[in-house]
Amino acid sequence: MNTPAQAEDLGLCLCHGCGQACDLSDGAHTCKRCGAALHPRKTNAITRGWAFLFAALVFYIPANLLPVMHTEMLGSGSDSTIVGGVIEFWEAGAWDIALIIFIASIGVPAIKFFSLGLLLFTAQSGSSWARRQRSQLYRGVELIGYWSMLDVIVVALVAALVQLRGLGTIEPRPGILFFGMVVVLTMFAAMSFDPRLIWDDPGNDGGGTDGASE
């Protein structure tokens, strides 16, 4: 069965800045329309993806162990971790906020860690397993990445609401900073990954094992 020609075989490259199809056969290294550097593949996609993912895992430990907010009401104050905050909101009857924080702080990061690890491992090993499903998984990771800061936003909104009503004070603690770093690093890991590596065959000159061709 004949397979369609790839863009690289035709000397074409899609500009990541403006989306224009550029001709590389004349030795061009920048887009003629917007001036952005042209890269047929993301440089060191797998290496940078693993680096960002491992860094996010390291920051995720203090993000869960350190308090994310300090609550002071009726003269008594306490520090709350992510899990502690979920339990406190649940026991206070605010199950909707507790559920949002649990999904955004525990569920989403766990899904992203597993999904990115799976994508990186299978691409690095040149696996042909479930390519279409892995492409859909990558798009899903990109989609939920936009909602990853939800927990940080919830803490800010709750703090503003409590202080506005004069019920007490809520202040952020170092844990929320580490959690923000986790969100940023996982987004970088997803951005670094090149989904075209999923469709590369082992030994294909178009992609290799690390997406390092330019």
Backbone as a printed PyTorch tensor [residue, N CA C, xyz], in Angstrom:
tensor([[[  0.8460,  -1.1960,   0.0000],
         [  0.0000,   0.0000,   0.0000],
         [  0.8800,   1.2450,   0.0000]],

        [[  0.5640,   2.1980,  -0.8940],
         [  1.3430,   3.4160,  -0.9780],
         [  1.0190,   4.3220,   0.2050]],

        [[  2.0580,   4.8960,   0.7940],
         [  1.8670,   5.8220,   1.9080],
         [  2.0770,   7.2450,   1.4130]],

        [[  1.2890,   8.1890,   1.8880],
         [  1.4410,   9.5700,   1.4200],
         [  2.7820,  10.1540,   1.8360]],

        [[  3.2850,  11.0570,   1.0170],
         [  4.5740,  11.6890,   1.3010],
         [  4.4540,  12.5990,   2.5100]],

        [[  5.5140,  12.6380,   3.3160],
         [  5.5430,  13.5280,   4.4620],
         [  6.0570,  14.9000,   4.0360]],

        [[  5.7430,  15.8930,   4.8570],
         [  6.1490,  17.2650,   4.5270],
         [  7.6630,  17.3730,   4.3740]],

        [[  8.3930,  16.6300,   5.2210],
         [  9.8520,  16.7000,   5.1510],
         [ 10.3700,  16.1450,   3.8330]],

        [[  9.6880,  15.1120,   3.2950],
         [ 10.0900,  14.5430,   2.0040],
         [  9.9140,  15.5470,   0.8690]],

        [[  8.9680,  16.4690,   1.0560],
         [  8.6980,  17.4720,   0.0300],
         [  9.4560,  18.7770,   0.2880]],

        [[ 10.2710,  18.7990,   1.3540],
         [ 11.0270,  20.0020,   1.6750],
         [ 10.1750,  21.1060,   2.2580]],

        [[  9.0770,  20.7400,   2.9350],
         [  8.1810,  21.7300,   3.5010],
         [  8.2330,  21.6950,   5.0260]],

        [[  7.9260,  22.8210,   5.6280],
         [  7.9140,  22.9260,   7.0820],
         [  6.8390,  23.9220,   7.4840]],

        [[  6.0830,  23.5990,   8.5120],
         [  5.0340,  24.4880,   9.0000],
         [  5.6230,  25.4510,  10.0270]],

        [[  5.4360,  26.7290,   9.8120],
         [  5.9450,  27.7380,  10.7480],
         [  5.1420,  27.6580,  12.0410]],

        [[  5.8470,  27.5860,  13.1850],
         [  5.1730,  27.5120,  14.4780],
         [  4.6510,  28.8800,  14.9190]],

        [[  5.0950,  29.9530,  14.2200],
         [  4.6540,  31.2810,  14.5930],
         [  3.3600,  31.7090,  13.9370]],

        [[  3.2640,  31.5080,  12.6100],
         [  2.0800,  31.9810,  11.8870],
         [  1.3410,  30.8760,  11.1510]],

        [[  1.9150,  29.6630,  11.1180],
         [  1.2280,  28.5380,  10.4850],
         [  1.4190,  28.4250,   8.9930]],

        [[  2.2780,  29.2340,   8.4050],
         [  2.4920,  29.1770,   6.9640],
         [  3.3660,  27.9840,   6.5930]],

        [[  3.0410,  27.3410,   5.4900],
         [  3.8620,  26.2520,   4.9720],
         [  5.0580,  26.8490,   4.2460]],

        [[  6.2560,  26.5610,   4.7300],
         [  7.4790,  27.1660,   4.1900],
         [  8.2890,  26.1390,   3.4220]],

        [[  8.9440,  26.5940,   2.3750],
         [  9.7830,  25.7500,   1.5280],
         [ 11.2120,  25.7780,   2.0550]],

        [[ 11.7190,  24.6120,   2.4700],
         [ 13.0710,  24.5210,   3.0070],
         [ 14.1050,  24.1560,   1.9390]],

        [[ 13.6320,  23.8750,   0.7310],
         [ 14.5520,  23.4210,  -0.3120],
         [ 15.5390,  24.5070,  -0.7250]],

        [[ 15.1910,  25.7740,  -0.4670],
         [ 16.1020,  26.8680,  -0.8340],
         [ 17.0270,  27.2540,   0.3100]],

        [[ 17.0610,  26.4330,   1.3710],
         [ 17.9560,  26.6770,   2.4970],
         [ 17.4630,  27.7080,   3.4830]],

        [[ 16.1920,  28.0350,   3.4420],
         [ 15.6420,  29.0400,   4.3480],
         [ 15.5980,  28.4940,   5.7790]],

        [[ 15.9440,  29.3360,   6.7440],
         [ 15.9070,  28.9640,   8.1550],
         [ 14.9130,  29.7980,   8.9550]],

        [[ 14.3310,  30.7990,   8.3200],
         [ 13.3250,  31.6310,   8.9810],
         [ 12.1090,  31.7700,   8.0690]],

        [[ 10.9690,  31.9960,   8.6950],
         [  9.7290,  32.1650,   7.9420],
         [  9.7590,  33.4970,   7.2000]],

        [[  9.4040,  33.4770,   5.9170],
         [  9.4340,  34.6900,   5.1220],
         [  8.3060,  35.6440,   5.4850]],

        [[  7.2630,  35.1140,   6.1400],
         [  6.1360,  35.9740,   6.4840],
         [  6.3020,  36.6420,   7.8510]],

        [[  6.6690,  35.8460,   8.8820],
         [  6.7370,  36.4190,  10.2320],
         [  8.1590,  36.4750,  10.7920]],

        [[  9.1180,  35.8260,  10.1270],
         [ 10.5080,  35.8850,  10.5720],
         [ 10.8720,  34.9050,  11.6680]],

        [[  9.9470,  34.0120,  12.0720],
         [ 10.2320,  33.0380,  13.1300],
         [ 11.1760,  31.9540,  12.6130]],

        [[ 11.9920,  31.3970,  13.5370],
         [ 12.9030,  30.3200,  13.1590],
         [ 12.1100,  29.0740,  12.7820]],

        [[ 12.5620,  28.3870,  11.7490],
         [ 11.8680,  27.1900,  11.2610],
         [ 12.4970,  25.9450,  11.8540]],

        [[ 11.6580,  25.0390,  12.3550],
         [ 12.1160,  23.7780,  12.9180],
         [ 11.1610,  22.6780,  12.4430]],

        [[ 11.6430,  21.7800,  11.5680],
         [ 10.7720,  20.6720,  11.1490],
         [ 10.2900,  19.8510,  12.3410]],

        [[ 11.1080,  19.7180,  13.3640],
         [ 10.7370,  19.0100,  14.5830],
         [ 11.1710,  19.8140,  15.7950]],

        [[ 10.4830,  19.6340,  16.9030],
         [ 10.8810,  20.2910,  18.1440],
         [ 12.2120,  19.7080,  18.6070]],

        [[ 13.1500,  20.5720,  18.9100],
         [ 14.5030,  20.1520,  19.2680],
         [ 14.5120,  19.4270,  20.6120]],

        [[ 15.1450,  18.2420,  20.6310],
         [ 15.2950,  17.4580,  21.8700],
         [ 13.9670,  17.3260,  22.6230]],

        [[ 12.9240,  16.9510,  21.8800],
         [ 11.5760,  16.9190,  22.4580],
         [ 11.4740,  15.9700,  23.6470]],

        [[ 12.0300,  14.7840,  23.5260],
         [ 11.8970,  13.7900,  24.5930],
         [ 12.7690,  14.1490,  25.7850]],

        [[ 13.9990,  14.5780,  25.5210],
         [ 14.9000,  14.9530,  26.6150],
         [ 14.3220,  16.0910,  27.4470]],

        [[ 13.8610,  17.1430,  26.7820],
         [ 13.2910,  18.2740,  27.5020],
         [ 11.9770,  17.8950,  28.1860]],

        [[ 11.2020,  17.0160,  27.5450],
         [  9.9570,  16.5710,  28.1600],
         [ 10.1890,  15.8200,  29.4590]],

        [[ 11.1560,  14.8950,  29.4650],
         [ 11.4850,  14.1590,  30.6940],
         [ 12.0170,  15.1140,  31.7650]],

        [[ 12.8480,  16.0780,  31.3640],
         [ 13.4320,  17.0100,  32.3350],
         [ 12.3400,  17.8220,  33.0310]],

        [[ 11.4080,  18.3590,  32.2610],
         [ 10.3160,  19.1380,  32.8510],
         [  9.4060,  18.2630,  33.7110]],

        [[  9.1700,  17.0270,  33.2590],
         [  8.2780,  16.1430,  34.0080],
         [  8.8840,  15.7430,  35.3480]],

        [[ 10.1680,  15.3920,  35.3680],
         [ 10.8320,  15.0210,  36.6250],
         [ 10.9120,  16.2200,  37.5690]],

        [[ 11.1590,  17.3990,  37.0120],
         [ 11.1900,  18.6040,  37.8460],
         [  9.8200,  18.8600,  38.4740]],

        [[  8.7590,  18.6390,  37.7050],
         [  7.4050,  18.8130,  38.2400],
         [  7.1240,  17.8180,  39.3580]],

        [[  7.5910,  16.5790,  39.2040],
         [  7.3980,  15.5720,  40.2470],
         [  8.1200,  15.9680,  41.5310]],

        [[  9.3170,  16.5450,  41.3910],
         [ 10.0670,  16.9890,  42.5690],
         [  9.3110,  18.0960,  43.3000]],

        [[  8.7810,  19.0640,  42.5700],
         [  8.0440,  20.1700,  43.1860],
         [  6.6900,  19.7190,  43.7450]],

        [[  6.1620,  18.6210,  43.2120],
         [  4.8480,  18.1500,  43.6610],
         [  4.8910,  17.6390,  45.0990]],

        [[  6.0650,  17.1930,  45.5410],
         [  6.1970,  16.6880,  46.9220],
         [  5.9920,  17.8070,  47.9430]],

        [[  6.7610,  18.9090,  47.8710],
         [  6.4930,  19.9960,  48.8290],
         [  5.1430,  20.6610,  48.6120]],

        [[  4.6190,  20.6070,  47.3820],
         [  3.3080,  21.2030,  47.1230],
         [  2.2190,  20.5190,  47.9420]],

        [[  2.4130,  19.2320,  48.2320],
         [  1.4270,  18.4830,  49.0180],
         [  1.7550,  18.4660,  50.4990]],

        [[  3.0410,  18.5820,  50.8470],
         [  3.4340,  18.5010,  52.2540],
         [  3.3560,  19.8530,  52.9610]],

        [[  3.6450,  20.9330,  52.2380],
         [  3.6230,  22.2600,  52.8430],
         [  2.2110,  22.8400,  52.8090]],

        [[  1.8910,  23.6960,  53.7700],
         [  0.5550,  24.3270,  53.7600],
         [  0.4010,  25.2670,  52.5730]],

        [[ -0.8100,  25.2930,  52.0230],
         [ -1.0900,  26.1690,  50.8900],
         [ -1.8230,  27.4320,  51.3230]],

        [[ -2.4530,  27.3960,  52.4960],
         [ -3.1300,  28.5940,  52.9780],
         [ -3.2520,  28.5620,  54.4990]],

        [[ -3.3350,  29.7720,  55.0660],
         [ -3.5120,  29.9350,  56.5080],
         [ -4.8750,  30.5660,  56.7520]],

        [[ -5.7060,  29.8900,  57.5110],
         [ -7.0600,  30.3650,  57.7840],
         [ -7.1630,  30.8040,  59.2350]],

        [[ -7.6980,  32.0000,  59.4370],
         [ -7.8830,  32.5080,  60.7960],
         [ -9.3060,  33.0290,  60.9400]],

        [[-10.0780,  32.3690,  61.7950],
         [-11.4650,  32.7500,  62.0160],
         [-11.7860,  32.6900,  63.5040]],

        [[-12.4950,  33.7110,  63.9940],
         [-12.9350,  33.7700,  65.3850],
         [-11.7620,  33.6300,  66.3560]],

        [[-10.6230,  34.2210,  65.9790],
         [ -9.4830,  34.2310,  66.8700],
         [ -8.6050,  33.0050,  66.8230]],

        [[ -8.9790,  31.9800,  66.0870],
         [ -8.1570,  30.7690,  65.9820],
         [ -7.6800,  30.6120,  64.5420]],

        [[ -6.4020,  30.2680,  64.3880],
         [ -5.8400,  30.1160,  63.0550],
         [ -5.2320,  28.7450,  62.8480]],

        [[ -5.1640,  28.3310,  61.6020],
         [ -4.5780,  27.0310,  61.2700],
         [ -4.0710,  27.0590,  59.8440]],

        [[ -3.0150,  26.2670,  59.6040],
         [ -2.4810,  26.0890,  58.2640],
         [ -3.0940,  24.8500,  57.6380]],

        [[ -3.3290,  24.9130,  56.3370],
         [ -3.9630,  23.7960,  55.6390],
         [ -3.1320,  23.3850,  54.4280]],

        [[ -2.9120,  22.0980,  54.2940],
         [ -2.3260,  21.5580,  53.0690],
         [ -3.4410,  21.3690,  52.0530]],

        [[ -3.0910,  20.8900,  50.8680],
         [ -4.1110,  20.6760,  49.8360],
         [ -5.1510,  19.6670,  50.3120]],

        [[ -4.6850,  18.5280,  50.8140],
         [ -5.6150,  17.5010,  51.2850],
         [ -6.3800,  18.0070,  52.5030]],

        [[ -5.6800,  18.7090,  53.4100],
         [ -6.3420,  19.2500,  54.5830],
         [ -7.4170,  20.2580,  54.2140]],

        [[ -7.1460,  21.0750,  53.1980],
         [ -8.1370,  22.0360,  52.7440],
         [ -9.3610,  21.3650,  52.1660]],

        [[ -9.1450,  20.2870,  51.4090],
         [-10.2740,  19.5340,  50.8590],
         [-11.1550,  18.9910,  51.9800]],

        [[-10.5130,  18.4260,  53.0020],
         [-11.2610,  17.8550,  54.1310],
         [-12.0200,  18.9460,  54.8890]],

        [[-11.3700,  20.1000,  55.1010],
         [-12.0110,  21.1870,  55.8340],
         [-13.2360,  21.7150,  55.0980]],

        [[-13.1030,  21.9360,  53.7960],
         [-14.2460,  22.4210,  53.0220],
         [-15.3740,  21.3840,  53.0010]],

        [[-15.0050,  20.1120,  52.9210],
         [-16.0180,  19.0500,  52.8920],
         [-16.7780,  19.0070,  54.2190]],

        [[-16.0450,  19.0630,  55.3180],
         [-16.6840,  19.0140,  56.6280],
         [-17.5150,  20.2700,  56.9090]],

        [[-17.1400,  21.3900,  56.2760],
         [-17.8930,  22.6260,  56.4610],
         [-19.1320,  22.6870,  55.5820]],

        [[-19.3330,  21.6600,  54.7600],
         [-20.5080,  21.6230,  53.8900],
         [-20.2820,  22.1980,  52.5110]],

        [[-19.1010,  22.7370,  52.2520],
         [-18.7870,  23.2820,  50.9260],
         [-18.2090,  22.1700,  50.0570]],

        [[-19.0250,  21.1670,  49.7920],
         [-18.5370,  19.9930,  49.0540],
         [-18.1850,  20.3400,  47.6110]],

        [[-18.8360,  21.3660,  47.0510],
         [-18.5340,  21.7430,  45.6770],
         [-17.1170,  22.3070,  45.5470]],

        [[-16.7360,  23.1860,  46.4900],
         [-15.3760,  23.7350,  46.4820],
         [-14.3610,  22.6290,  46.7770]],

        [[-14.7130,  21.7420,  47.7260],
         [-13.8190,  20.6280,  48.0570],
         [-13.5860,  19.7400,  46.8410]],

        [[-14.6450,  19.4970,  46.0820],
         [-14.5240,  18.6490,  44.8960],
         [-13.6700,  19.3170,  43.8240]],

        [[-13.8550,  20.6240,  43.6500],
         [-13.0670,  21.3640,  42.6560],
         [-11.5820,  21.3220,  43.0140]],

        [[-11.2760,  21.5730,  44.2820],
         [ -9.8760,  21.5710,  44.7150],
         [ -9.2670,  20.1760,  44.5810]],

        [[-10.0460,  19.1360,  44.9320],
         [ -9.5380,  17.7610,  44.8230],
         [ -9.2190,  17.4070,  43.3690]],

        [[-10.1210,  17.7450,  42.4580],
         [ -9.9010,  17.4240,  41.0430],
         [ -8.7280,  18.2160,  40.4860]],

        [[ -8.6880,  19.5310,  40.7990],
         [ -7.6530,  20.3890,  40.2310],
         [ -6.2820,  20.1360,  40.8380]],

        [[ -6.2470,  19.7810,  42.1370],
         [ -4.9630,  19.6670,  42.8360],
         [ -4.4080,  18.2540,  42.8810]],

        [[ -5.2690,  17.2630,  42.8550],
         [ -4.8180,  15.8710,  42.9850],
         [ -5.1210,  15.0690,  41.7210]],

        [[ -6.3640,  15.1630,  41.2500],
         [ -6.7560,  14.3730,  40.0870],
         [ -6.0440,  14.7820,  38.8100]],

        [[ -6.0930,  16.0800,  38.4800],
         [ -5.4970,  16.5590,  37.2310],
         [ -3.9810,  16.3480,  37.1830]],

        [[ -3.2190,  16.7170,  38.2420],
         [ -1.7730,  16.4550,  38.1870],
         [ -1.4420,  14.9770,  38.0320]],

        [[ -2.1840,  14.1020,  38.7260],
         [ -1.9190,  12.6660,  38.6060],
         [ -2.1470,  12.1890,  37.1760]],

        [[ -3.2210,  12.6580,  36.5560],
         [ -3.5170,  12.2760,  35.1710],
         [ -2.4330,  12.7890,  34.2330]],

        [[ -1.9790,  14.0330,  34.4620],
         [ -0.9590,  14.6110,  33.5940],
         [  0.3760,  13.8950,  33.7550]],

        [[  0.7580,  13.5550,  34.9870],
         [  2.0070,  12.8280,  35.2070],
         [  1.9880,  11.4890,  34.4800]],

        [[  0.8920,  10.7490,  34.6400],
         [  0.7900,   9.4310,  34.0150],
         [  0.7650,   9.5430,  32.4900]],

        [[ -0.0320,  10.4670,  31.9820],
         [ -0.1980,  10.6020,  30.5370],
         [  1.1030,  11.0410,  29.8650]],

        [[  1.7600,  12.0630,  30.4350],
         [  3.0080,  12.5400,  29.8450],
         [  4.1000,  11.4820,  29.9320]],

        [[  4.1500,  10.7640,  31.0570],
         [  5.1280,   9.6930,  31.1840],
         [  4.9070,   8.6010,  30.1500]],

        [[  3.6370,   8.2480,  29.9310],
         [  3.3040,   7.2300,  28.9260],
         [  3.6780,   7.7010,  27.5310]],

        [[  3.3520,   8.9350,  27.2030],
         [  3.6610,   9.4730,  25.8760],
         [  5.1680,   9.5260,  25.6350]],

        [[  5.9120,   9.9770,  26.6210],
         [  7.3610,  10.0810,  26.4690],
         [  8.0160,   8.7060,  26.3580]],

        [[  7.5640,   7.7770,  27.1910],
         [  8.1680,   6.4350,  27.1840],
         [  7.9040,   5.7130,  25.8620]],

        [[  6.6560,   5.7510,  25.3970],
         [  6.3170,   5.0390,  24.1610],
         [  6.9790,   5.6950,  22.9460]],

        [[  7.0920,   7.0460,  22.9540],
         [  7.7540,   7.7120,  21.8320],
         [  9.2460,   7.4200,  21.8270]],

        [[  9.8470,   7.3880,  23.0050],
         [ 11.2790,   7.1160,  23.0930],
         [ 11.6100,   5.6940,  22.6730]],

        [[ 10.7270,   4.7710,  22.9810],
         [ 10.9660,   3.3710,  22.6130],
         [ 10.5240,   3.0530,  21.1940]],

        [[  9.9400,   4.0300,  20.4860],
         [  9.5090,   3.8040,  19.1110],
         [  8.3280,   2.8650,  18.9950]],

        [[  7.4690,   2.8340,  19.9950],
         [  6.3230,   1.9290,  20.0050],
         [  5.2720,   2.3420,  18.9750]],

        [[  4.6630,   1.3590,  18.3370],
         [  3.5750,   1.5990,  17.3910],
         [  2.2200,   1.2910,  18.0220]],

        [[  2.2130,   1.0920,  19.3300],
         [  0.9850,   0.7340,  20.0400],
         [  0.0170,   1.9190,  20.1230]],

        [[ -1.2310,   1.7060,  19.7270],
         [ -2.3370,   2.6580,  19.8990],
         [ -1.9440,   4.0830,  19.5330]],

        [[ -1.4560,   4.2550,  18.3230],
         [ -0.9840,   5.5810,  17.9300],
         [ -2.1030,   6.6240,  17.9080]],

        [[ -3.2480,   6.2490,  17.3600],
         [ -4.3530,   7.2000,  17.2960],
         [ -4.8150,   7.5940,  18.7010]],

        [[ -4.8970,   6.5940,  19.5900],
         [ -5.3320,   6.8660,  20.9630],
         [ -4.3170,   7.7270,  21.7140]],

        [[ -3.0310,   7.5080,  21.4470],
         [ -2.0060,   8.3300,  22.0960],
         [ -2.0530,   9.7680,  21.5950]],

        [[ -2.3720,   9.9560,  20.3200],
         [ -2.5330,  11.3120,  19.7930],
         [ -3.7000,  12.0140,  20.4690]],

        [[ -4.7910,  11.2680,  20.6710],
         [ -5.9380,  11.8400,  21.3740],
         [ -5.6010,  12.1370,  22.8380]],

        [[ -4.7860,  11.2700,  23.4320],
         [ -4.3620,  11.4940,  24.8110],
         [ -3.5510,  12.7780,  24.9210]],

        [[ -2.6700,  13.0150,  23.9600],
         [ -1.8700,  14.2400,  23.9800],
         [ -2.7570,  15.4740,  23.8670]],

        [[ -3.7460,  15.4230,  22.9950],
         [ -4.6620,  16.5630,  22.8700],
         [ -5.4450,  16.7750,  24.1590]],

        [[ -5.7650,  15.6780,  24.8410],
         [ -6.4590,  15.7910,  26.1200],
         [ -5.5800,  16.4480,  27.1760]],

        [[ -4.3000,  16.0820,  27.1930],
         [ -3.3580,  16.6920,  28.1520],
         [ -3.2400,  18.1880,  27.8870]],

        [[ -3.1790,  18.5740,  26.6180],
         [ -3.1230,  19.9890,  26.2790],
         [ -4.3800,  20.7180,  26.7440]],

        [[ -5.5280,  20.0580,  26.6020],
         [ -6.7990,  20.6870,  26.9710],
         [ -6.8980,  20.9360,  28.4720]],

        [[ -6.5790,  19.9100,  29.2830],
         [ -6.7110,  20.0770,  30.7320],
         [ -5.6200,  20.9720,  31.2940]],

        [[ -4.5690,  21.2020,  30.5070],
         [ -3.5080,  22.0820,  30.9660],
         [ -4.0000,  23.4980,  31.2120]],

        [[ -5.0250,  23.9130,  30.4520],
         [ -5.5540,  25.2590,  30.6170],
         [ -6.2980,  25.4300,  31.9420]],

        [[ -6.7180,  24.3170,  32.5530],
         [ -7.4740,  24.3760,  33.7970],
         [ -6.6170,  24.0320,  35.0090]],

        [[ -5.3260,  23.8700,  34.8180],
         [ -4.4590,  23.4090,  35.8990],
         [ -4.2760,  24.4320,  37.0060]],

        [[ -4.4550,  25.6980,  36.7030],
         [ -4.2960,  26.7470,  37.7070],
         [ -5.5770,  26.9670,  38.5200]],

        [[ -6.5580,  26.0910,  38.3290],
         [ -7.8450,  26.2750,  38.9890],
         [ -7.7170,  26.3080,  40.5000]],

        [[ -6.8330,  25.4720,  41.0390],
         [ -6.6770,  25.4180,  42.4950],
         [ -6.1320,  26.7340,  43.0420]],

        [[ -5.1530,  27.3060,  42.3590],
         [ -4.5900,  28.5810,  42.7840],
         [ -5.6640,  29.6690,  42.7390]],

        [[ -6.4840,  29.6450,  41.6950],
         [ -7.5560,  30.6310,  41.5600],
         [ -8.5900,  30.4610,  42.6570]],

        [[ -8.9260,  29.2000,  42.9810],
         [ -9.9100,  28.9420,  44.0340],
         [ -9.4330,  29.4990,  45.3730]],

        [[ -8.1660,  29.2700,  45.7070],
         [ -7.6200,  29.7910,  46.9600],
         [ -7.7220,  31.3150,  46.9950]],

        [[ -7.3980,  31.9620,  45.8810],
         [ -7.4670,  33.4240,  45.8250],
         [ -8.9030,  33.9150,  45.9760]],

        [[ -9.8500,  33.2330,  45.3120],
         [-11.2530,  33.6460,  45.3920],
         [-11.8270,  33.4260,  46.7870]],

        [[-11.4980,  32.2820,  47.3920],
         [-11.9920,  32.0090,  48.7410],
         [-11.4380,  33.0240,  49.7300]],

        [[-10.1480,  33.3590,  49.5860],
         [ -9.5400,  34.3530,  50.4690],
         [-10.2300,  35.6990,  50.3360]],

        [[-10.5030,  36.1060,  49.1000],
         [-11.1790,  37.3850,  48.8800],
         [-12.5950,  37.3640,  49.4330]],

        [[-13.3040,  36.2310,  49.2450],
         [-14.6910,  36.1230,  49.7140],
         [-14.7710,  36.1740,  51.2360]],

        [[-13.8900,  35.4390,  51.8910],
         [-13.9140,  35.3960,  53.3590],
         [-13.6020,  36.7600,  53.9510]],

        [[-12.5820,  37.4260,  53.4090],
         [-12.1860,  38.7310,  53.9440],
         [-13.2150,  39.8020,  53.6070]],

        [[-13.8880,  39.6670,  52.4520],
         [-14.9050,  40.6310,  52.0710],
         [-16.0900,  40.5760,  53.0360]],

        [[-16.4420,  39.3980,  53.4780],
         [-17.5580,  39.2300,  54.3960],
         [-17.1690,  39.4720,  55.8530]],

        [[-15.8890,  39.7110,  56.0970],
         [-15.4410,  39.9650,  57.4580],
         [-15.4900,  38.7480,  58.3480]],

        [[-15.4430,  37.5720,  57.7510],
         [-15.5230,  36.3400,  58.5370],
         [-14.1790,  35.9550,  59.1410]],

        [[-13.1160,  36.4740,  58.5780],
         [-11.7810,  36.1090,  59.0460],
         [-10.7670,  36.4790,  57.9840]],

        [[ -9.6230,  35.8370,  58.0240],
         [ -8.5740,  36.1010,  57.0390],
         [ -8.0100,  34.7900,  56.5170]],

        [[ -7.6820,  34.7770,  55.2450],
         [ -7.0280,  33.6320,  54.6080],
         [ -5.8230,  34.1490,  53.8440]],

        [[ -4.6700,  33.5890,  54.1250],
         [ -3.4350,  34.0160,  53.4840],
         [ -2.7660,  32.8320,  52.8000]],

        [[ -2.1530,  33.0510,  51.6330],
         [ -1.4420,  31.9640,  50.9470],
         [ -0.1880,  31.5740,  51.6970]],

        [[  0.2290,  30.3310,  51.5310],
         [  1.4280,  29.7960,  52.1550],
         [  2.3360,  29.1890,  51.0700]],

        [[  3.5860,  28.8360,  51.4030],
         [  4.5580,  28.4000,  50.3840],
         [  4.0880,  27.2450,  49.5040]],

        [[  3.2150,  26.3820,  50.0260],
         [  2.7690,  25.2390,  49.2390],
         [  2.1140,  25.6290,  47.9290]],

        [[  1.4050,  26.7650,  47.9210],
         [  0.7170,  27.1970,  46.7090],
         [  1.7120,  27.6160,  45.6430]],

        [[  2.8790,  28.1350,  46.0760],
         [  3.9320,  28.4990,  45.1230],
         [  4.5040,  27.2580,  44.4500]],

        [[  4.7580,  26.2100,  45.2470],
         [  5.2770,  24.9690,  44.6750],
         [  4.2520,  24.3330,  43.7340]],

        [[  2.9700,  24.4310,  44.1120],
         [  1.9460,  23.8730,  43.2360],
         [  1.8900,  24.6420,  41.9160]],

        [[  2.0480,  25.9670,  41.9900],
         [  2.0920,  26.7500,  40.7610],
         [  3.2520,  26.3520,  39.8720]],

        [[  4.3920,  26.0270,  40.4790],
         [  5.5450,  25.5710,  39.7070],
         [  5.2680,  24.2280,  39.0510]],

        [[  4.5280,  23.3580,  39.7580],
         [  4.1450,  22.0650,  39.1740],
         [  3.3040,  22.2840,  37.9230]],

        [[  2.3550,  23.1860,  38.0090],
         [  1.4810,  23.4770,  36.8710],
         [  2.2980,  23.9870,  35.6870]],

        [[  3.1890,  24.9400,  35.9400],
         [  3.9920,  25.5280,  34.8740],
         [  4.9080,  24.4780,  34.2350]],

        [[  5.5470,  23.6520,  35.0510],
         [  6.4880,  22.6540,  34.5280],
         [  5.7770,  21.5710,  33.7240]],

        [[  4.5920,  21.1420,  34.1620],
         [  3.8540,  20.1460,  33.3780],
         [  3.3690,  20.7400,  32.0560]],

        [[  3.0330,  22.0260,  32.0590],
         [  2.6620,  22.6790,  30.8050],
         [  3.8540,  22.7520,  29.8610]],

        [[  5.0480,  23.0520,  30.4080],
         [  6.2590,  23.0560,  29.5900],
         [  6.5600,  21.6640,  29.0370]],

        [[  6.3270,  20.6260,  29.8630],
         [  6.5640,  19.2530,  29.4090],
         [  5.6530,  18.9060,  28.2420]],

        [[  4.3840,  19.3210,  28.3330],
         [  3.4420,  19.0560,  27.2490],
         [  3.8020,  19.8480,  26.0010]],

        [[  4.2340,  21.0970,  26.1830],
         [  4.6240,  21.9290,  25.0450],
         [  5.8950,  21.4200,  24.3790]],

        [[  6.7930,  20.8060,  25.1480],
         [  8.0580,  20.3070,  24.6070],
         [  7.8690,  19.0400,  23.7900]],

        [[  6.8480,  18.2590,  24.1310],
         [  6.6360,  16.9910,  23.4370],
         [  6.1630,  17.2410,  22.0110]],

        [[  6.6990,  16.4720,  21.0820],
         [  6.3080,  16.5640,  19.6730],
         [  5.4060,  15.3800,  19.3430]],

        [[  4.0960,  15.5990,  19.1380],
         [  3.1820,  14.4840,  18.8770],
         [  3.4780,  13.7250,  17.5890]],

        [[  4.2670,  14.3230,  16.6960],
         [  4.6320,  13.6160,  15.4630],
         [  5.5450,  12.4300,  15.7310]],

        [[  6.2070,  12.4330,  16.9030],
         [  7.0460,  11.2930,  17.2640],
         [  6.2230,  10.0200,  17.4390]],

        [[  4.9440,  10.1840,  17.7390],
         [  4.0720,   9.0240,  17.9100],
         [  3.9670,   8.2270,  16.6180]],

        [[  4.0180,   8.9340,  15.4980],
         [  3.7980,   8.2960,  14.2000],
         [  5.0930,   7.9170,  13.4930]],

        [[  6.2290,   8.2070,  14.1060],
         [  7.5070,   7.8450,  13.4990],
         [  7.7670,   6.3510,  13.6570]],

        [[  8.3270,   5.7580,  12.6150],
         [  8.7680,   4.3670,  12.6960],
         [ 10.1870,   4.3370,  13.2340]],

        [[ 10.5750,   3.2860,  13.9720],
         [ 11.9440,   3.2040,  14.4920],
         [ 12.9620,   3.3180,  13.3630]],

        [[ 13.9460,   4.1830,  13.5530],
         [ 14.9970,   4.3510,  12.5500],
         [ 14.6350,   5.3070,  11.4540]],

        [[ 13.4000,   5.9020,  11.5190],
         [ 13.0070,   6.8570,  10.4960],
         [ 13.8480,   8.1240,  10.6180]],

        [[ 14.4520,   8.5450,   9.5500],
         [ 15.2980,   9.7340,   9.5680],
         [ 14.5120,  10.9960,   9.8520]],

        [[ 13.1750,  10.9460,   9.6590],
         [ 12.3800,  12.1250,   9.8660],
         [ 12.2400,  12.5050,  11.3150]],

        [[ 12.3620,  11.5720,  12.2730],
         [ 12.1480,  11.9570,  13.6430],
         [ 13.1710,  11.4190,  14.5870]],

        [[ 13.5960,  10.1600,  14.4250],
         [ 14.5220,   9.5740,  15.3630],
         [ 13.8630,   9.3410,  16.6870]],

        [[ 14.6760,   9.1890,  17.7420],
         [ 14.1390,   8.9030,  19.0600],
         [ 14.0050,  10.1410,  19.9300]],

        [[ 14.5270,  11.2760,  19.4500],
         [ 14.4780,  12.4520,  20.3090],
         [ 13.9700,  13.6900,  19.6140]],

        [[ 13.5180,  13.5560,  18.3870],
         [ 12.9700,  14.7040,  17.6880],
         [ 13.9510,  15.8500,  17.5660]],

        [[ 15.2300,  15.5060,  17.3480],
         [ 16.2590,  16.5490,  17.3870],
         [ 16.6020,  17.1320,  16.0390]],

        [[ 16.0160,  16.6120,  14.9690],
         [ 16.3750,  17.1380,  13.6670],
         [ 15.8080,  18.5270,  13.4870]],

        [[ 16.4880,  19.3280,  12.7450],
         [ 16.0460,  20.7060,  12.5080],
         [ 16.0350,  20.9940,  11.0160]]])
